[in-house]
């Protein structure tokens, strides 16, 4: 399809998808690398707690790292061969199911990790788990998961003032992010063809807003403004 809008939408989709892959890789791969390093260095030398606790932490770290590596690989593969896979919907759907399954397993394993790390009361067998490098690594991975889960809520809270006080700014920003060319608006030559009218007391008699929708400033009687065919008006400049 040679439609420029379709091409732009497709390019935006591809770019956005690669950004997603990059974010997933930046979050997951360092954790996988840290797991390999810590476990290889302390598998047999970490005796901060009893064997049962150590086995749980090692098992949780190994499975968590393997899941993150597998999920990152699936997402990367789906993006790399996106066009070929989408030409075969049944294959594309199978890969999506694999990714969703790994994502769901990550949530279950996250809950289990919380139980294994925080579920036991301090006992003589493990009164100081923080002395274990493996425990510290698992704790760090759990914290990263918490940040991932809570990030949408944090962003929503941060954006509340934007939604309340600068909705037009937000709309323009989203439009520009979606399609930079579409948000450029009309050229000056096109704007100059819109007829001018003088604001009078009758202008606002039929419920016409006295606020300019472009600059959000009041329009005063006697000003020259541009009037669209739909009878909406806005400042000349």
ROSE-4610 file (N, C-alpha, C; in Angstrom, 1 decimal, always signed):
// ROSE-4610
residu = [X/X/X/X/X/X/X/X/X/X/X/X/X/X/X/X/X/X/X/X/X/X/X/X/X/X/X/X/X/X/X/X/X/X/X/X/X/X/X/X/X/X/X/X/X/X/X/X/X/X/X/X/X/X/X/X/X/X/X/X/X/X/X/X/X/X/X/X/X/X/X/X/X/X/X/X/X/X/X/X/X/X/X/X/X/X/X/X/X/X/X/X/X/X/X/X/X/X/X/X/X/X/X/X/X/X/X/X/X/X/X/X/X/X/X/X/X/X/X/X/X/X/X/X/X/X/X/X/X/X/X/X/X/X/X/X/X/X/X/X/X/X/X/X/X/X/X/X/X/X/X/X/X/X/X/X/X/X/X/X/X/X/X/X/X/X/X/X/X/X/X/X/X/X/X/X/X/X/X/X/X/X/X/X/X/X/X/X/X/X/X/X/X/X/X/X/X/X/X/X/X/X/X/X/X/X/X/X/X/X/X/X/X/X/X/X/X/X/X/X/X/X/X/X/X/X/X/X/X/X/X/X/X/X/X/X/X/X/X/X/X/X/X/X/X/X/X/X/X/X/X/X/X/X/X/X/X/X/X/X/X/X/X/X/X/X/X/X/X/X/X/X/X/X/X/X/X/X/X/X/X/X/X/X/X/X/X/X/X/X/X/X/X/X/X/X/X/X/X/X/X/X/X/X/X/X/X/X/X/X/X/X/X/X/X/X/X/X/X/X/X/X/X/X/X/X/X/X/X/X/X/X/X/X/X/X/X/X/X/X/X/X/X/X/X/X/X/X/X/X/X/X/X/X/X/X/X/X/X/X/X/X/X/X/X/X/X/X/X/X/X/X/X/X/X/X/X/X/X/X/X/X/X/X/X/X/X/X/X/X/X/X/X/X/X/X/X/X/X/X/X/X/X/X/X/X/X/X/X/X/X/X/X/X/X/X/X/X/X/X/X/X/X/X/X/X/X/X/X/X/X/X/X/X/X/X/X/X/X/X/X/X/X/X/X/X/X/X/X/X/X/X/X/X/X/X/X/X/X/X/X/X/X/X/X/X/X/X/X/X/X/X/X/X/X/X/X/X/X/X/X/X/X/X/X/X/X/X/X/X/X/X/X/X/X/X/X/X/X/X/X/X/X/X/X/X/X/X/X/X/X/X/X/X/X/X/X/X/X/X/X/X/X/X/X/X/X/X/X/X/X/X/X/X/X/X/X/X/X/X/X/X/X/X/X/X/X/X/X/X/X/X/X/X/X/X/X/X/X/X/X/X/X/X/X/X/X/X/X/X/X/X/X/X/X/X/X/X/X/X/X/X/X/X/X/X/X/X/X/X/X/X/X/X/X/X/X/X/X/X/X/X/X/X/X/X/X/X/X/X/X/X/X/X/X/X/X/X/X/X/X/X/X/X/X/X/X/X/X/X/X/X/X/X/X/X/X/X/X/X/X/X/X/X/X/X/X/X/X/X/X/X/X/X/X/X/X/X/X/X/X/X/X/X/X/X/X/X/X/X/X/X/X/X/X/X/X/X/X/X/X/X/X/X/X/X/X/X/X/X/X/X/X/X/X/X/X/X/X/X/X/X/X/X/X/X/X/X/X/X/X]
num = [1/1/1/2/2/2/3/3/3/4/4/4/5/5/5/6/6/6/7/7/7/8/8/8/9/9/9/10/10/10/11/11/11/12/12/12/13/13/13/14/14/14/15/15/15/16/16/16/17/17/17/18/18/18/19/19/19/20/20/20/21/21/21/22/22/22/23/23/23/24/24/24/25/25/25/26/26/26/27/27/27/28/28/28/29/29/29/30/30/30/31/31/31/32/32/32/33/33/33/34/34/34/35/35/35/36/36/36/37/37/37/38/38/38/39/39/39/40/40/40/41/41/41/42/42/42/43/43/43/44/44/44/45/45/45/46/46/46/47/47/47/48/48/48/49/49/49/50/50/50/51/51/51/52/52/52/53/53/53/54/54/54/55/55/55/56/56/56/57/57/57/58/58/58/59/59/59/60/60/60/61/61/61/62/62/62/63/63/63/64/64/64/65/65/65/66/66/66/67/67/67/68/68/68/69/69/69/70/70/70/71/71/71/72/72/72/73/73/73/74/74/74/75/75/75/76/76/76/77/77/77/78/78/78/79/79/79/80/80/80/81/81/81/82/82/82/83/83/83/84/84/84/85/85/85/86/86/86/87/87/87/88/88/88/89/89/89/90/90/90/91/91/91/92/92/92/93/93/93/94/94/94/95/95/95/96/96/96/97/97/97/98/98/98/99/99/99/100/100/100/101/101/101/102/102/102/103/103/103/104/104/104/105/105/105/106/106/106/107/107/107/108/108/108/109/109/109/110/110/110/111/111/111/112/112/112/113/113/113/114/114/114/115/115/115/116/116/116/117/117/117/118/118/118/119/119/119/120/120/120/121/121/121/122/122/122/123/123/123/124/124/124/125/125/125/126/126/126/127/127/127/128/128/128/129/129/129/130/130/130/131/131/131/132/132/132/133/133/133/134/134/134/135/135/135/136/136/136/137/137/137/138/138/138/139/139/139/140/140/140/141/141/141/142/142/142/143/143/143/144/144/144/145/145/145/146/146/146/147/147/147/148/148/148/149/149/149/150/150/150/151/151/151/152/152/152/153/153/153/154/154/154/155/155/155/156/156/156/157/157/157/158/158/158/159/159/159/160/160/160/161/161/161/162/162/162/163/163/163/164/164/164/165/165/165/166/166/166/167/167/167/168/168/168/169/169/169/170/170/170/171/171/171/172/172/172/173/173/173/174/174/174/175/175/175/176/176/176/177/177/177/178/178/178/179/179/179/180/180/180/181/181/181/182/182/182/183/183/183/184/184/184/185/185/185/186/186/186/187/187/187/188/188/188/189/189/189/190/190/190/191/191/191/192/192/192/193/193/193/194/194/194/195/195/195/196/196/196/197/197/197/198/198/198/199/199/199/200/200/200/201/201/201/202/202/202/203/203/203/204/204/204/205/205/205/206/206/206/207/207/207/208/208/208/209/209/209/210/210/210/211/211/211/212/212/212/213/213/213/214/214/214/215/215/215/216/216/216/217/217/217/218/218/218/219/219/219/220/220/220/221/221/221/222/222/222/223/223/223/224/224/224/225/225/225/226/226/226/227/227/227/228/228/228/229/229/229/230/230/230/231/231/231/232/232/232/233/233/233/234/234/234/235/235/235/236/236/236/237/237/237]
x = [+0.8/+0.0/+0.9/+0.7/+1.5/+1.0/-0.1/-0.6/+0.4/+0.8/+1.8/+1.4/+0.1/-0.4/-0.2/-0.5/-0.4/+1.1/+1.9/+3.4/+3.9/+3.5/+3.9/+3.4/+2.2/+1.7/+2.4/+2.8/+3.5/+4.9/+5.6/+6.9/+6.9/+5.9/+5.7/+5.5/+4.7/+4.5/+5.8/+6.6/+7.8/+8.8/+8.9/+9.9/+9.5/+8.2/+7.7/+8.0/+7.8/+8.0/+9.5/+10.4/+11.8/+12.2/+11.6/+11.8/+11.4/+10.3/+9.8/+10.8/+11.3/+12.3/+13.5/+14.0/+15.1/+14.9/+13.7/+13.5/+13.5/+12.9/+12.8/+14.2/+15.1/+16.4/+17.2/+17.1/+17.8/+17.4/+16.2/+15.7/+16.1/+16.0/+16.1/+17.6/+18.3/+19.6/+20.6/+20.7/+21.6/+21.3/+20.0/+19.6/+20.1/+20.0/+20.4/+21.9/+22.7/+24.1/+24.5/+23.8/+24.1/+23.9/+22.8/+22.5/+23.7/+24.1/+25.2/+26.5/+26.8/+28.0/+27.9/+26.9/+26.7/+26.6/+25.8/+25.7/+27.0/+27.7/+29.0/+30.0/+30.0/+31.0/+30.6/+29.3/+28.9/+28.0/+28.0/+27.1/+27.5/+28.8/+29.3/+29.9/+30.0/+30.7/+29.7/+28.5/+27.5/+26.8/+27.1/+26.5/+25.9/+25.3/+24.7/+23.5/+22.8/+21.6/+21.7/+20.7/+20.7/+20.5/+20.6/+20.5/+19.2/+18.1/+16.8/+16.6/+17.0/+16.8/+17.7/+19.0/+19.9/+19.4/+18.8/+18.3/+17.1/+16.3/+15.1/+15.6/+16.5/+17.0/+17.7/+18.6/+19.3/+18.3/+17.3/+16.3/+15.5/+15.1/+14.3/+15.1/+16.4/+17.2/+17.5/+17.7/+18.0/+16.7/+15.6/+14.4/+14.0/+14.1/+13.8/+14.7/+15.9/+16.9/+16.6/+16.3/+16.0/+14.7/+13.7/+12.4/+12.6/+13.4/+13.7/+14.5/+15.4/+16.2/+15.3/+14.5/+13.6/+12.6/+12.0/+11.0/+11.7/+12.9/+13.6/+13.9/+14.3/+14.5/+13.3/+12.2/+10.9/+10.5/+10.5/+10.1/+11.1/+12.3/+13.3/+13.0/+12.8/+12.6/+11.3/+10.2/+9.0/+9.1/+9.9/+10.1/+11.0/+12.0/+13.0/+12.3/+11.4/+10.7/+9.2/+8.9/+7.5/+6.7/+7.3/+6.6/+6.3/+7.3/+7.1/+6.1/+6.2/+5.3/+3.8/+3.6/+2.3/+1.6/+2.4/+1.9/+1.3/+1.7/+1.1/+0.5/-0.8/-1.4/-1.4/-1.5/-1.5/-0.1/+1.0/+2.3/+2.5/+2.1/+2.2/+1.5/+0.3/-0.5/+0.2/+0.8/+1.5/+2.7/+3.4/+4.5/+4.0/+2.9/+2.3/+1.8/+1.3/+0.9/+2.1/+3.2/+4.5/+4.9/+4.9/+5.3/+4.4/+3.1/+2.1/+2.3/+2.5/+2.7/+4.0/+5.1/+6.3/+6.0/+5.3/+4.9/+4.1/+3.1/+2.3/+3.1/+4.0/+4.9/+5.8/+6.2/+7.0/+6.2/+4.9/+4.1/+4.0/+3.7/+3.6/+4.9/+6.0/+7.3/+7.7/+7.2/+7.4/+6.7/+5.5/+4.7/+5.4/+5.9/+6.6/+7.9/+8.6/+9.8/+9.6/+8.4/+8.1/+7.9/+7.2/+7.0/+8.3/+9.2/+10.4/+11.4/+11.4/+12.3/+11.7/+10.4/+9.9/+8.9/+8.6/+7.5/+8.0/+9.3/+9.7/+10.1/+9.7/+10.1/+11.6/+12.3/+13.7/+13.8/+14.7/+15.0/+16.5/+16.9/+18.3/+19.0/+18.2/+18.7/+19.0/+18.3/+18.5/+18.1/+18.9/+18.6/+19.1/+20.1/+20.7/+20.9/+19.7/+19.8/+20.5/+20.6/+21.2/+22.7/+23.3/+24.7/+25.0/+23.9/+24.1/+24.1/+25.1/+25.1/+23.9/+23.6/+22.5/+21.2/+21.0/+19.8/+19.7/+20.8/+20.8/+20.4/+20.9/+20.7/+19.2/+18.6/+17.2/+16.3/+16.7/+16.0/+16.0/+17.2/+17.3/+16.3/+16.3/+15.4/+14.0/+13.6/+12.2/+11.9/+12.8/+12.6/+12.4/+13.2/+13.0/+11.6/+11.1/+9.8/+8.7/+8.9/+8.0/+7.9/+9.1/+9.2/+8.4/+8.6/+7.9/+6.4/+5.9/+4.5/+3.9/+4.7/+4.1/+4.4/+5.2/+5.6/+4.3/+3.4/+2.2/+1.4/+1.3/+0.6/+1.4/+2.7/+3.6/+3.5/+3.5/+3.4/+2.0/+1.0/-0.4/-0.5/+0.1/+0.1/+0.8/+2.0/+2.8/+2.1/+1.3/+0.6/-0.7/-1.2/-2.5/-2.5/-1.4/-1.4/-1.5/-0.9/-0.9/-2.3/-3.0/-4.4/-5.3/-5.0/-5.9/-5.7/-4.4/-4.1/-3.6/-3.2/-2.7/-3.1/-4.4/-5.0/-4.7/-4.8/-4.5/-3.0/-2.1/-0.7/-0.5/-1.2/-1.1/-1.6/-2.7/-3.3/-2.3/-1.7/-0.7/+0.5/+1.0/+2.1/+1.9/+0.7/+0.3/+0.2/-0.4/-0.5/+0.9/+1.8/+3.1/+3.9/+3.7/+4.4/+3.8/+2.5/+1.8/+2.2/+2.3/+2.6/+3.1/+4.5/+5.1/+4.6/+4.4/+4.0/+2.5/+1.7/+0.3/+0.0/+0.9/+0.7/+1.3/+1.8/+2.3/+1.3/+0.0/-1.0/-1.0/-1.9/-2.0/-0.9/-0.6/+0.4/-0.1/+0.7/+0.3/-0.5/-0.2/-1.0/-2.5/-2.6/-4.0/-4.7/-4.0/-4.6/-5.1/-4.3/-4.6/-5.9/-6.3/-7.6/-8.8/-8.7/-9.8/-10.3/-11.5/-12.0/-11.9/-11.7/-11.6/-13.0/-13.3/-14.5/-14.2/-15.0/-14.7/-15.6/-15.0/-15.8/-16.7/-18.0/-18.9/-19.7/-20.6/-21.4/-22.3/-22.7/-23.6/-22.8/-21.5/-20.7/-20.9/-21.0/-21.1/-22.6/-23.5/-24.9/-25.5/-25.0/-25.5/-24.7/-24.1/-23.3/-21.9/-21.5/-20.1/-19.1/-18.1/-17.1/-16.3/-16.0/-15.2/-13.8/-13.4/-12.0/-11.5/-10.3/-9.7/-9.3/-9.7/-9.3/-7.9/-7.2/-5.8/-4.9/-5.0/-4.1/-4.7/-6.0/-6.7/-6.7/-6.8/-6.9/-8.3/-8.8/-10.1/-10.0/-11.1/-11.3/-12.1/-11.6/-12.2/-13.0/-14.1/-14.9/-14.1/-14.2/-13.4/-12.2/-11.9/-10.7/-11.1/-10.1/-10.3/-9.9/-10.8/-10.5/-10.9/-10.4/-10.7/-11.9/-12.8/-14.0/-14.1/-14.2/-14.3/-15.8/-16.0/-17.3/-18.3/-17.7/-18.6/-18.9/-18.4/-18.6/-17.8/-16.8/-15.9/-14.8/-14.4/-13.5/-12.3/-11.2/-9.9/-9.1/-8.1/-7.3/-6.6/-6.4/-5.8/-4.3/-3.7/-2.3/-2.0]
y = [-1.2/+0.0/+1.2/+2.1/+3.3/+4.5/+4.4/+5.5/+5.9/+7.2/+7.7/+7.5/+7.7/+7.6/+6.1/+5.2/+3.8/+3.4/+4.0/+3.7/+4.3/+5.6/+6.2/+5.4/+5.0/+4.2/+2.9/+2.3/+1.0/+1.2/+2.3/+2.6/+3.0/+3.7/+4.0/+2.8/+1.8/+0.6/-0.2/-0.3/-1.0/-0.4/+0.9/+1.7/+1.4/+1.6/+1.4/+0.0/-1.0/-2.4/-2.6/-2.1/-2.2/-1.5/-0.4/+0.3/-0.6/-1.3/-2.2/-3.3/-3.9/-5.0/-4.4/-3.2/-2.6/-2.5/-2.0/-1.8/-3.2/-4.2/-5.5/-6.1/-5.9/-6.4/-5.7/-4.3/-3.6/-4.0/-4.3/-4.7/-6.2/-7.1/-8.5/-9.0/-8.6/-9.2/-8.9/-7.7/-7.5/-8.4/-8.7/-9.6/-11.0/-11.4/-12.7/-12.8/-11.8/-11.8/-11.8/-11.0/-10.9/-12.3/-13.0/-14.3/-15.3/-15.3/-16.2/-15.9/-14.6/-14.3/-14.6/-14.2/-14.5/-16.0/-16.7/-18.1/-18.9/-18.5/-19.2/-18.9/-17.7/-17.4/-17.9/-18.1/-18.4/-19.6/-20.4/-21.6/-22.6/-22.8/-23.7/-23.0/-21.7/-21.0/-20.2/-20.1/-19.2/-20.1/-19.9/-20.7/-19.8/-18.7/-17.7/-18.3/-19.3/-19.9/-21.4/-22.1/-23.6/-24.0/-25.3/-25.8/-25.6/-25.7/-25.5/-24.1/-23.1/-21.8/-21.5/-22.0/-21.8/-22.4/-23.6/-24.3/-23.5/-23.0/-22.2/-21.0/-20.3/-19.0/-19.4/-20.4/-20.8/-21.2/-22.0/-22.5/-21.3/-20.4/-19.3/-18.4/-18.2/-17.3/-18.0/-19.3/-20.0/-19.9/-20.3/-20.3/-18.9/-17.9/-16.5/-16.1/-16.3/-15.9/-16.6/-17.9/-18.7/-18.1/-17.8/-17.3/-15.9/-15.1/-13.7/-13.9/-14.8/-15.0/-15.5/-16.5/-17.1/-16.0/-15.3/-14.2/-13.2/-12.7/-11.8/-12.3/-13.6/-14.2/-14.3/-14.7/-14.8/-13.5/-12.4/-11.1/-10.6/-10.8/-10.4/-11.1/-12.4/-13.3/-12.8/-12.5/-12.1/-10.8/-9.9/-8.6/-8.7/-9.5/-9.7/-10.3/-11.3/-11.9/-11.6/-10.4/-10.0/-10.1/-9.6/-9.6/-11.1/-12.0/-13.3/-14.1/-13.8/-14.5/-14.0/-12.7/-12.2/-12.7/-13.1/-13.7/-15.1/-15.7/-17.0/-16.8/-16.4/-16.0/-17.1/-18.4/-19.5/-19.6/-19.3/-19.4/-18.2/-17.0/-15.8/-15.9/-16.5/-16.7/-17.6/-18.7/-19.6/-18.9/-18.1/-17.4/-16.4/-15.7/-14.8/-15.6/-16.8/-17.6/-18.0/-18.3/-18.7/-17.5/-16.3/-15.1/-14.8/-14.9/-14.7/-15.7/-17.0/-18.0/-17.7/-17.3/-17.0/-15.8/-14.8/-13.6/-14.0/-14.9/-15.4/-16.1/-17.0/-17.7/-16.8/-15.7/-14.7/-14.2/-13.9/-13.4/-14.4/-15.7/-16.7/-16.9/-16.9/-17.1/-15.9/-14.7/-13.5/-13.7/-14.2/-14.4/-15.5/-16.5/-17.6/-17.1/-16.2/-15.6/-14.8/-14.0/-13.3/-14.2/-15.3/-16.3/-16.9/-17.2/-17.9/-16.9/-15.6/-14.6/-14.0/-13.7/-13.0/-13.8/-15.0/-15.7/-16.3/-16.6/-17.2/-16.2/-16.5/-15.6/-15.9/-14.9/-15.1/-16.3/-17.2/-18.3/-18.5/-19.4/-19.6/-20.1/-20.9/-21.4/-20.4/-19.2/-18.1/-16.8/-16.4/-15.1/-13.9/-14.1/-13.0/-13.3/-13.4/-13.7/-12.7/-11.4/-10.4/-10.6/-11.5/-11.8/-12.7/-13.2/-14.1/-13.3/-13.4/-12.7/-13.2/-14.4/-15.0/-14.4/-14.3/-13.7/-12.2/-11.5/-10.1/-10.0/-10.9/-10.8/-11.1/-12.1/-12.4/-11.3/-10.6/-9.5/-8.3/-8.1/-7.1/-7.4/-8.6/-9.0/-8.8/-9.1/-8.9/-7.4/-6.6/-5.1/-4.6/-5.1/-4.7/-5.1/-6.3/-6.7/-5.8/-5.4/-4.5/-3.1/-2.7/-1.4/-1.5/-2.7/-2.9/-2.9/-3.6/-3.7/-2.3/-1.5/-0.3/+0.9/+0.8/+1.9/+2.5/+1.8/+2.4/+3.3/+2.8/+3.6/+4.9/+4.7/+5.9/+6.9/+6.5/+7.4/+8.1/+7.3/+7.9/+9.0/+8.7/+9.8/+11.0/+10.8/+11.9/+12.8/+12.1/+12.8/+13.4/+13.2/+13.8/+15.3/+16.0/+17.5/+17.9/+17.0/+17.3/+17.2/+16.1/+15.9/+17.0/+17.5/+18.5/+19.9/+20.3/+21.7/+21.9/+20.9/+21.1/+20.0/+19.8/+18.8/+19.1/+20.3/+20.6/+20.3/+20.6/+20.3/+18.8/+18.0/+16.6/+16.0/+16.6/+16.1/+16.4/+17.5/+17.9/+17.0/+16.7/+15.8/+14.4/+13.9/+12.5/+12.5/+13.5/+13.6/+13.6/+14.4/+14.5/+13.2/+12.5/+11.2/+10.2/+10.3/+9.3/+9.5/+10.8/+11.1/+12.5/+12.7/+14.0/+14.9/+14.3/+15.2/+15.6/+14.8/+15.1/+16.2/+16.4/+17.4/+18.8/+18.9/+20.2/+21.2/+20.8/+21.7/+22.3/+23.3/+23.9/+24.9/+25.1/+26.0/+27.5/+28.4/+29.8/+30.2/+29.7/+30.1/+29.6/+28.4/+27.9/+28.7/+29.1/+29.8/+31.2/+31.8/+33.1/+33.1/+31.9/+31.9/+31.9/+31.7/+31.7/+33.1/+33.4/+34.8/+35.4/+36.7/+37.5/+38.1/+38.1/+38.8/+39.6/+40.6/+41.4/+40.9/+40.7/+40.3/+41.4/+41.0/+42.0/+41.3/+42.1/+41.5/+40.4/+40.5/+39.4/+38.1/+38.2/+37.0/+35.9/+36.3/+35.4/+35.2/+35.7/+35.6/+34.2/+33.4/+32.1/+31.0/+31.3/+30.2/+30.1/+31.0/+30.9/+31.1/+30.3/+30.4/+31.7/+32.4/+33.6/+33.4/+32.1/+31.7/+31.1/+31.6/+31.1/+29.7/+28.7/+27.3/+27.0/+28.0/+27.8/+28.2/+29.5/+30.0/+30.0/+29.7/+29.6/+31.0/+32.1/+33.5/+34.0/+35.0/+35.6/+36.4/+36.4/+37.2/+38.5/+39.6/+40.9/+41.5/+42.2/+42.9/+43.9/+43.8/+44.7/+44.1/+42.9/+42.2/+41.5/+41.4/+40.6/+39.2/+38.3/+36.8/+36.1/+34.9/+34.1/+33.2/+33.0/+32.3/+31.1/+29.9/+28.7/+28.5/+27.6/+27.4/+26.9/+26.2/+25.7/+26.8/+28.0/+29.2/+29.2/+28.3/+28.4/+29.5/+30.3/+31.4/+31.2/+31.8/+31.8/+33.0/+33.4/+34.6/+34.6/+35.7/+35.8/+35.4/+35.7/+35.3/+34.6]
z = [+0.0/+0.0/+0.0/-1.0/-1.1/-0.3/+0.4/+1.2/+2.2/+2.2/+3.1/+4.6/+4.9/+6.3/+6.7/+5.8/+6.2/+6.4/+5.6/+5.7/+7.0/+7.3/+8.5/+9.8/+9.7/+10.8/+11.0/+9.9/+10.0/+10.5/+10.1/+10.6/+12.1/+12.5/+13.9/+14.8/+14.2/+14.9/+15.1/+14.0/+14.0/+15.0/+14.9/+15.8/+17.3/+17.5/+18.9/+19.4/+18.5/+18.9/+19.2/+18.4/+18.7/+20.0/+20.3/+21.6/+22.7/+22.6/+23.6/+23.8/+22.7/+22.8/+23.5/+23.2/+23.9/+25.3/+25.7/+27.2/+27.9/+27.3/+27.9/+28.0/+27.0/+27.1/+28.1/+28.2/+29.2/+30.7/+30.9/+32.2/+32.5/+31.5/+31.8/+31.7/+30.7/+30.5/+31.6/+32.2/+33.3/+34.5/+34.7/+35.8/+35.5/+34.3/+33.9/+34.1/+33.6/+33.8/+35.3/+36.1/+37.5/+38.2/+37.7/+38.3/+38.0/+36.7/+36.3/+37.2/+37.3/+38.0/+39.5/+40.1/+41.6/+41.9/+41.2/+41.4/+41.2/+40.1/+39.8/+40.9/+41.5/+42.5/+43.9/+44.2/+45.6/+45.7/+44.6/+44.7/+45.8/+46.0/+47.1/+48.3/+48.2/+49.3/+50.2/+49.8/+50.5/+51.6/+52.9/+54.0/+55.0/+54.6/+55.5/+56.2/+55.5/+56.1/+55.9/+56.3/+56.2/+54.8/+54.6/+53.2/+52.5/+53.3/+52.7/+52.2/+52.9/+52.5/+51.2/+51.3/+50.2/+48.9/+49.1/+47.9/+47.2/+48.1/+47.6/+46.8/+47.4/+46.7/+45.4/+45.4/+44.2/+43.1/+43.5/+42.5/+42.0/+42.9/+42.4/+41.4/+41.8/+40.9/+39.5/+39.5/+38.3/+37.4/+37.9/+37.1/+36.7/+37.5/+37.2/+36.0/+36.1/+35.1/+33.8/+33.8/+32.6/+32.0/+32.8/+32.2/+31.5/+32.2/+31.6/+30.3/+30.3/+29.0/+27.9/+28.3/+27.3/+26.8/+27.7/+27.3/+26.4/+26.7/+25.9/+24.5/+24.5/+23.2/+22.3/+22.9/+22.2/+21.6/+22.5/+22.0/+20.9/+21.0/+20.0/+18.7/+18.8/+17.6/+16.9/+17.7/+17.1/+16.4/+16.9/+16.3/+15.1/+15.2/+14.1/+12.8/+13.0/+11.9/+11.9/+12.3/+12.5/+11.2/+10.1/+8.8/+8.4/+8.4/+8.0/+8.9/+10.2/+11.1/+10.9/+10.7/+10.6/+9.3/+8.3/+7.1/+7.3/+8.5/+8.9/+10.3/+10.3/+11.5/+12.6/+12.2/+13.2/+13.9/+13.1/+13.7/+14.6/+14.1/+14.9/+16.2/+16.2/+17.4/+18.4/+17.9/+18.7/+19.5/+18.7/+19.4/+20.4/+20.1/+21.1/+22.3/+22.1/+23.3/+24.1/+23.4/+24.2/+25.0/+24.4/+25.2/+26.3/+26.1/+27.2/+28.3/+27.9/+28.9/+29.8/+29.2/+29.9/+30.8/+30.3/+31.1/+32.3/+32.1/+33.2/+34.2/+33.7/+34.6/+35.5/+34.9/+35.6/+36.8/+36.6/+37.7/+38.8/+38.4/+39.5/+40.2/+39.5/+40.1/+41.0/+40.6/+41.4/+42.8/+42.8/+44.0/+44.9/+44.2/+45.0/+45.6/+44.8/+45.4/+46.6/+46.6/+47.8/+49.0/+48.8/+49.8/+50.4/+49.5/+49.9/+50.5/+50.1/+50.6/+51.9/+52.0/+53.1/+53.9/+53.5/+54.2/+55.5/+55.7/+56.9/+58.0/+59.2/+60.3/+60.6/+61.2/+61.5/+62.5/+62.1/+63.0/+63.2/+64.1/+64.2/+63.0/+62.2/+60.9/+59.9/+60.0/+59.0/+59.6/+60.6/+61.3/+60.6/+59.7/+59.0/+57.5/+56.8/+55.3/+54.5/+55.0/+54.2/+54.1/+54.8/+54.7/+53.5/+52.9/+51.7/+50.4/+49.6/+48.3/+47.4/+47.5/+46.7/+47.1/+48.4/+48.9/+48.5/+48.6/+48.1/+46.7/+45.9/+44.4/+44.2/+44.8/+44.7/+45.1/+46.2/+46.7/+45.7/+45.1/+44.0/+42.9/+42.5/+41.4/+41.7/+43.0/+43.4/+43.4/+43.8/+43.8/+42.4/+41.5/+40.1/+39.6/+40.0/+39.6/+40.2/+41.4/+42.1/+41.3/+40.9/+40.2/+38.8/+38.1/+36.9/+37.1/+38.1/+38.3/+38.8/+39.5/+40.1/+39.1/+38.1/+37.3/+36.6/+36.1/+35.5/+36.5/+37.7/+38.7/+39.1/+39.2/+39.5/+38.4/+37.1/+36.0/+36.0/+36.3/+36.3/+37.4/+38.6/+39.6/+39.2/+38.5/+38.1/+37.0/+36.2/+35.1/+35.5/+36.8/+37.2/+37.0/+37.4/+37.2/+35.7/+34.8/+33.4/+32.9/+33.3/+32.9/+33.4/+34.6/+35.2/+34.6/+34.4/+34.1/+32.6/+31.9/+30.6/+29.6/+29.6/+28.6/+27.2/+26.7/+25.3/+25.0/+25.9/+25.7/+25.6/+26.4/+26.4/+25.1/+24.6/+23.3/+22.2/+22.2/+21.1/+21.2/+22.4/+22.6/+22.1/+22.5/+22.0/+20.5/+19.9/+18.4/+17.8/+18.3/+17.8/+17.9/+19.0/+19.2/+18.2/+18.0/+17.1/+15.6/+15.2/+13.8/+13.8/+13.8/+13.8/+12.7/+11.5/+10.4/+10.5/+11.0/+11.1/+12.1/+13.1/+14.1/+13.7/+12.5/+12.1/+11.8/+11.5/+11.3/+9.9/+9.6/+8.3/+8.1/+6.8/+6.4/+6.6/+6.6/+6.7/+5.5/+4.3/+3.1/+3.2/+3.8/+4.0/+5.1/+6.2/+7.2/+6.7/+5.8/+5.2/+4.4/+3.9/+3.1/+4.0/+5.3/+6.2/+6.4/+6.2/+6.3/+7.7/+7.7/+9.0/+9.3/+10.6/+11.1/+12.3/+12.6/+13.8/+14.9/+16.1/+17.2/+17.7/+17.9/+18.4/+19.6/+20.2/+21.3/+20.8/+19.5/+19.0/+18.8/+18.7/+18.4/+19.4/+20.7/+21.7/+22.2/+21.4/+21.9/+21.7/+20.8/+20.5/+21.2/+22.3/+23.0/+22.5/+21.6/+21.1/+22.3/+22.3/+23.4/+23.2/+24.2/+24.1/+24.3/+24.5/+24.6/+23.3/+22.9/+21.7/+21.9/+21.1/+21.3/+21.0/+20.3/+20.0/+21.1/+21.5/+22.5/+23.9/+24.0/+25.3/+26.0/+25.1/+25.6/+25.3/+26.0/+25.7/+24.5/+23.7/+22.5/+22.9/+22.6/+23.0/+21.8/+22.2/+21.2/+20.4/+19.1/+18.3/+17.6/+18.1/+17.6/+16.2/+15.4/+14.1/+14.4/+14.1/+14.3/+13.0/+12.9/+11.7/+12.1/+11.1/+11.3/+10.3/+10.9/+10.0/+9.5/+8.6/+8.1/+9.1/+10.1/+11.2/+12.3/+12.0/+12.8/+14.1/+14.2/+15.3/+14.9/+15.9/+15.6/+16.5/+16.0/+16.7/+16.3/+17.2/+17.0/+15.6/+15.1/+13.8/+13.8/+14.9/+15.0/+16.3]
